[in-house]
Amino acid sequence: MRTFVSGRSAHLSRRAQGAGVAGKMAGVGLEAVAAWVPCCRWGWAAVTFGFHHGLSTLLARKTKRAPQWLRACRHKTSISFLSRPDLPNLAYKRLKGKSPGIIFIPGYISNMNGTKALAIEEFCKSLGHAYIRFDYSGVGNSDGNLEECSVGKWRKDVLSIIDELAEGPQILVGSSLGGWLMFHAAIARPQKVVALVGVATAVDGLVTQFNQLPTETKKEIEMKGVWPMPSKYSEEGVYRIQYSVIKEAEHHCLLHSPIPVKCPIRLLHGMKDDIVPWHTSVQVADRVVSTDVDVILRKNSDHRMKEKADIQLLVYTIDDLIDKLSTIVH
């Protein structure tokens, strides 16, 4: 595992050698030099960073050559619907193109029209790669009742998109809850999922947050059947989550044992994330079986990671994986 800290911090690297998470974080500052190989197809040279050069330096350097899709994202893709017997129809937008394809998996109650989803679409258009974005059941333009949804049902949504719409190998990009679901998809479809990119990856997040509540509060939620979870991203200031959803989510937790995913994984996280602590990405990296894992921390980014530099980092990361996978194939 490699850990990169960008912003005002140094660019740091460490490869895991059997040590636990605490050991990794304690020793990460001992590594003096790390290499970052950026996007070959745009003609930037490889850069090696020492203590005095951050990843932000690379991003600033690339900004001058930023493609048009970073300056103005426009989307004209029409909405389609995936019909599923006995399951809600899913709204989606798809670009056909070359492999590997990219699938964006949104966060909790987020739809497919967010900043990250649209930026990735424009990026895929510029390179001619296939791309799919979609709405979960009960969210956006998809059918279904949100109150009847669960982590397990949204997991089925992701698998339906992969099975019914995606052609060939896929890179999954998961934001928050989507980061949790992308790991489930990689476990269930290892032949089709060839790489993962997580943004504020919330593996086990719902369950972890609930378990951190005081005992009396948890008892009260169990009795009332609803958890009014505070959130600055909700118009009401809270998300009203059914207690049954929390209990169902416990069946999908992954951090209690090794995560059997072997493909390349890149985990991006803001250190000012007050929803999902950045330590979660480090814990995921420690648990996953894959040896090709990078954790990239943005010092001044929050949970949504939707600022320009965050979006640049996201698409550069995807592009780097495309190059890597193309090299492996050829």
N, C-alpha and C positions, 0 to 999 in steps of 0.2 A: 504494500500500500504506500502511496505517496501522498503527502499532505502539502498543499500550496496555500499560503496566506497572501492575499492581495489587498491592496489599499495602501496604507502607510506602513504596513508591516513588511518584514522581509519575506522573500520567496523561499519557502522551506520544503525540504524533502526527507522522507524516511521510508525505508522498505521494512515491512514487518518481518520479523524473524522469530515467530513463536511467542513474542511478548504479549501481555494483555494490553487493554486500551490505556490504562493508567501509565504503563511503562512507555507506550508509544508517545503519549503526549508529553511525558516528562523528558524524553530523549529527543524530541523532534528538533529542538533548537541546536543540537550538536552537529546537524548536517550543514555543511558550508555551501555546497553547490548543487543546483538542480537544473536539469535540461528541460526545455519546453520546445517541442517541434511544432510550429504553427502550420497554417494551411498552405500546402505546396502549390495548389492550383491557382492561388492568387499571387504567387511570386514572392512571398516574404521569405527572408532567409531565416534559418534556425538561429535561436538565441539561447545562450547559456547565462543563467542568473547566479550571482553571488549574493551576499548579505545586503548589498546596497542597491539592488535592483528588484523591484516588485513586479508582479504580474500586471499591475496598472500601467507600468512603463510600456509593456508590450501592447496593451490595449490602446494607449495614447498614440503609440507609433503606428498602429494599424488604422486608427481613425481617419488619417489622411487618405487612405486607400479604401475606405469603407465603401462597399457596393451600394447601389441606389436603394436596395431594399431596406437598408438601415435608416435612410433619410425619410422615406415616405412609404409606409406599408399600406397597400391597397389590395382588397380582395374582391374578386368577381365570381368566385366559385359558387355555383348554385347549391342549395340544400337538397339532399336526398334523404330517403328513409330506408332503413334496413328492417324489413318485416321478419318477425320471429314468432313462430307458433307458441301460444301460451305465455309469451313474454312481451313487454312493451316494445313498440317500434322505436328504433334509435335514429335520431337526426344526425347526419354527418355531412361533411364536405370532403371531397377527394380530388387529388391531383394525380393523374396517371403519369408515370415516368419510369426512370431506370432504378435499379436496385443498388444498394439497399434502400427500401422505403423507410419513411419516418412516420411514426404514429405519436400524436400528442395526447397525453392522458391528463385531464385537468384536475384541479384541486377540489376540495369539498364544496359542493353547491356552486362551483364555477362552471361557466359554459365554454363553448368552443370559440368564442369571439374575444378572448382576452388578448392582452398585449403579446405575451409569449407565443400563443398559438398562431397569431397572425404574422408575427415576425418570422417564425419558422416556415410558414407557408411561402412567404415571399423569398426566403432563402432557398427553399426547395425549387421554386419556380426558376430562380436564377441559375441553378445547376442542373435542372431537368430531372430531379429525383421525385419519386412517388411520395405522396404525403396524404395523411388522413387525420382529420380532427373531428371530434364528435361530442355530443351531449349525453351524459348519463341518463338513465331512467329517472323520470321525475324532475329533470333539470332542463332548462332552456326549451328547445323545440321538440325534445323527445317526449314520448308518451309516458304515462305512469304517474303514480302518486308519491310525492317525496316522502310522506310520512310512512309509507310502506316499504321504503328502500332500506338497504343495509349494505355493509361492506361486501358480504357474500354475493348480493345481487349485482352490485357494481363490478365485482370481479367477473361475473358472467358477461356483463356488458363488454368489458375489455376483450374477453376471449371470443365473443361473437364478432367483434370488429376484426380481430386477427384472423379468425377462421373463415369468415364470409366475405371480407372485403380486401384484405391484404394479400398481395401476390409476392411470393419470394421472401427472402430474408428481410427482417425489420429491425430498426433501431427504435426502441421505445423511449420517449421523453416524458417523464412523470413529474408533475408538480404537486408537492405536499401529499395529500391523500393519493394522488396519482402515482407518486413515488413508491408508496406501499403496494399499490395494485400492480405496478410494473414488475415487481419482484415475483408476485404470484403468477403473473403471465409468463415470465421467464422460466419459472419452475414447471408450469403446465405445458409450455410449448418450447422446449429447449432447441428443437431443430429449426424453428422459425425466428426466434428472438436471438439476434446475434450481438446486441450491445444495449446497454442501458445508460441513460443520462437522467439523474435525479436533481430536482431543484427544490431545496428545503424538504428533503425526503422525510415523510412522516410515517415511517414504518412503526406499527403498533401505537401510533400517536394518540388515537382516541382513547384507547384502553389505558395507556400510560398516564394521560392527563386525568382521567377519572380516578385512577388508583392513588393519585397524589392528593386527592381531596381529603379533608378531615373525615374521620369515621362517621361522625354525626351527620355531616352533609351527605355522605353516600347513602346512609340509611334513609334520609329524608327524600332523596332522589328515587330510591327504590320504592318507597311508599307512594310517592306522587306519580311515579312512572315517567317523569320527564326531567331532563337535566337542562336548565337554562344556562348554557355555557357562554360566558362573556366573550364577546368578540368585537373588536373595533371595525371589522370588515362587514358587519351586519347592520342594516339600517335601524333595527330595533336595539342594537347593542348586545344582543345575545342570539345564539343559535339554540333552538329548542330541539334537543335530541332525545328521542325515545329511549327509555332505560333498556328496552328490549334490543335496540340497535347496539348499545354498548355490550350487552351480554353476548350478542351474536358475533360481534367483532372479536371477542376473545378467542373464538375458534380459528381466527385468521392471523394470530400473532406469530411472528417469525424470530424474534430476538432471543427466545429461550433456548435455541439450539442452532447449530451451523446452518446457514442458508445455502441450499444446494443450487447455486447459480455459478456457472463457470465462464461466462462470457465477459468481455471488457466492460467495466463499470466506471462512470464518472459521476461524482456526487458534488454538486455545487450548493453552498449554503452561506447565508448571511450571518455574520456574527452578532448582528443586532436583531436577530429573529426572536421575538418575544412570544411566539406561538409554539414553534418546534425548535428546541435548543440545538445549536450546531453540533453539540456532542453526539446527537443522534446519528448524524452521518458518519462520524468516526466509529461509533458502535456498530453500525451496519457494515462498514468496511472491515471491521474486525471479525464479524460473524460470517461474512460471505465466504464461500469456498474459493471463488476466483482469486487468482494472484495478480491479475491486471486491474488494479483498482486505484483510482486517484480521488482524493478528497480535496476540493478547492474551496477555500474560505474567503469570502469577501468581507473585509473588516467593517465597512460602513453600510452594508446592505441589510434590509429587513426581510420579513418572511416572503413577501411577494416577489422580490428580486425582479422588478420591472423597469428599473432605470436604464438609461441608454447603455452604460458600461456593463450592466448585468446582462442585457440582451446580447450585446457584442460577445461577451464571454460565453454565453449559451450557444450561440450559433458557431463560434469558432471551435467550441468543444465538439459539437456535432460534426463539423467539417473535418476535424482532425480524426475522428473515429471513422468517417467515410474513407478517408485516405488510408487509414490503418487496415480497414477491412478489405479495401481494393488491393492493397499490397499482399495480404494473406491469400486472396483469391487467385491473384496472378503469380 
